[in-house]
Amino acid sequence: MPGTYLYELPEGAGAVRLNLDALDRMLVDIMRGFGAVPKRGAEVGGILLGTVENGSGRVICVEDYVLVPIQYGRGPSYLLSVNDIGEFEKALARVRVEGKWKPVGFFRSHTRDGAGLTEEDRQFCAEYFPGPDDIVLLVRPYATRVSTAGFLARREGELPLGAPAVEFPFRRRDLEPGGGEEPIVRGEGRRPRRQREVEPEERARMARGPVEERWTAPAEMAVTALTPEIPLAREASRLEWLRAPVWLLLVLILLGGVLGFEATEWILPPGMPGPGVFRLPLSAKGEGGDVRLSWDRNTPAVYYGLSGSVTIEDGGWQRTILLTPEQLRSGALVYRRQTDKVHFRMEIASQDGTTVARTVDWTR
């Protein structure tokens, strides 16, 4: 059916048909929560709405959802307090009476340690989504690659704990016909993801490797040697008495430049980036299956930066991540690597229009 994605539940338990318009809107809400809390991100959750078709096989149709905010009194996880429970019950009662679709399950994003559904989730669903056709959707958001998701359905009256058996890329273009991702199967026999097609120009650029950064002086700074040579014999006597003062003058000029540079670092008024804006220490360190990209958030380039970006090349995969000033000043980004070699390029735009760029490679 156009505009939907059919997810086969394991062990012949039927299927779920997910409306891709609802997916688009849900992903926006999930990523908004994910970006609200540094490092981990805040989880969001709510009610799945739709219908159940019991023809030749059970098909649960997820047509819409209701986002139910909480107060996060127990941290960034979607764990409901007493006040949150009251609001959730009101939202559930409202959609049962007024909604076009009926509740068919529960959803939440998953940013905590550990995989999938917890015992507390299962007790919550037993209380508010006890029907045999009620399902759970878990979405794991990522900052540097496509988010993944999976459905859980009851087996012998109980929702299974842990991660969904089969996950899929939670992005519309990967789920429509001709999309770019295969379902991710957990456990034995995991199928590799389909690699995106690499354009000939990009393949040639990647074969050449990272391009070294070069700075080209503006045309007005170019100097051309137009002064004719002076015969040494004729000018030797005239220059003899100038040698000592010239060397002394050069030393004084050099000393004055060094002192002036250091003084600028100290006496510039607040809001002026200064010469240090061009410094941007960048490093990449492996942490298990992740690579942590770090930069000095106290340098003027970062402190006065208006915006930034990090371009990641990992095998045949490339993506550019836009950074807000707040994300710039966090000083780090964690990336779940796909291969044993990752290339990072960071660019920061400052207040005066200057762009600072640095690259770093991580190799296992």
Secondary structure by P-SEA (a helix, b strand, c coil): cccbbbbbbccccbbbbbcaaaaaaaaaaaaaaaaccccbbbbbcbbbbbccccccbbbbbbcbbbbbbccccccccccccaaaaaaaaaaaaaaaccccccccbbbbbbccccccccaaaaaaaaacccccccbbbbbbbbcccccccbbbbbcccccccccccccccccccccccccccccccccccccccccccccaaaaaaaaaccccbbbbcccccccccccccccccccccccccaaaaaaaaaaaaaaaaaaaaaaaacccccccccccccbbbbbccccccbbbbbcccccccccccccbbbbbbcccbbbbbbbcccccccccccccccccbbbbbbbbbccccbbbbbbbbbcc
